[in-house]
């Protein structure tokens, strides 16, 4: 936790969950990758999940973990098929679902986007001597695409990114109707 951590901690600690949890407090911004690496001290599993805090993708995490293990992947990305992906980069996969490439935002294109849900093999991730501050996407996923086993799990399920005001409002409406 970092930005608005008090609100996050308050919500988590006052809501009943069916699992245990702990908090890793980021004292200074470490980038997405640095924050992931820092939080690993709170976990002892072989594979771990990373979820973007400003997106929601309704994906079955147990199925994703099973896929990750079956492919012996270094990382599995949840991919969402979308039309008009102007706001997002595209992810290309091969027939075996291995990731072929990451492409920058392309106006008017459609395809698979990164849904912001990752299952990562700890030993593969930990074996790289990253600096303290780094980007999970730009410094791990993109440069190691040809050196690691990265796969995409395609799901056409509910997805929302609250990075723009219209989608933030839509999320407020969508989640209010789910309770």
Beta strands, then each sheet from edge to edge (+ up, - down):
strand 1: 47-51
strand 2: 55-57
strand 3: 75-82
strand 4: 90-93
strand 5: 99-103
strand 6: 111-121
strand 7: 150-154
strand 8: 159-161
sheet 1: 1+ 6- 3+ 7+
sheet 2: 2+ 8-
sheet 3: 4+ 5-
end
